[in-house]
Amino acid sequence: MRITSIFALVALMVAASSARAENIEVKIENFTFNPPQIMVHVGDTVTWVNHDDIPHTVMSKGQGFRSKVLDSDEKFSFTFAAPGSFSYFCSLHPHMTGAIVVEAAAK
């Protein structure tokens, strides 16, 4: 009976951890990322949505993430697995920039 209780506790902890993860949206519109800077936690997913009528990309300046070319209303999502700072830009329009700060998961 004790092993069953441990498995139940682990399942609850995993469910609680997953419940804390958030989905944050960044809009691509008028040749800008909106909001241009955000703060998230490890495990959160950021989704960029292209609301312009021309293609854009989302590309981190390091090795973090890279989207395909996003046409109008297409989306790109990335889940952050580690803390850090991530600057990004549109490779088609390099003046479009943004930044994400990823903090350790909330306890």
N, C-alpha and C positions, 0 to 999 in steps of 0.2 A: 504494500500500500504506500509505503514511503517513496519508492521510486516513481510511482504514478504521480504523487504530489510534486516531486521535483520537476517532472516533465510538464506538468500543468503550470508551474511557476515560470519555467523557461518560456513556455508558449505565451504566457501573459506578458512577460518582459519584452519579447520580440514584437508582440502586437502593440504594446505601448510605445516602443521605439519607433515603429513604423507610423503610428498615429501622429507622432510629433513632426515628421517630415512634412515640409510644405512645398507647394508648387507656386512659383513666382513667375509672373509674366512680364516680359520686356517688349514693348511695342516698337516696331520699326516704322517710323512715319516722318515724312518731310525731311528725309535724309538725316535722321537722328535716331539714337536709341533712347527710349523713354521708359523708365528713368535711366539716366546715363550712369549712375552709380548706385549699387545696392549692396546690402549686407545680408548674408544668408548663413545657415548652419550646415555642417557636414550632414549629408543625407538629403538635403533640399534639392529640388529640381527647378532649374530655370528654363523657361520656354520663351523663345523669341518668336514673334509673329510679324511677318512682313505685311504692313498695311499700305505700303506704297504701291504705285502702279508700275514700278520697274524692279528688276532683280537686285538682291543684296545677299551678302554672306555674313556669317559670324565666325570670326577666327581669333583665337587667343594668340597673344604675342609670343607665348612659350609653346610647350607641347601639350597644353591642356585639352583643347577642343577645337573642332572645325566643322562647320556645316557645309552642305552642298550649296549650290546657288538656289536661293529661295525666291520663287516667283510670288506674285501677289497672293496674299492670304495663306501662304505656306508657313509651316512651323519647324523649328529646330529646338530640341530639348537636350539638356545635359544635367546629369545628377552629379553633384560635387561630393567626392568621397574623402577628401582630405582638406584640412585648413590651409589657407594661403590667400595671396592676392593675385587676381587674374585680370590683366588688361586685355581688351579685345578691340577689334575693328572690323570694318567691312573691307574685304580685299578688292572690291570693285570701286569703292569710294573711300580711300584711306583716311579722309578727314573725319569720317564717322567713327567715333571711339566711345568706349564704355569701360567700366571697371566693376569687378565683383570682389568683395572681401568675404572669405569663407571662414567662419569661426568654428571652434570645436562644438560638437553637438551639445545642446542644452541637456542638463541632467535633471 
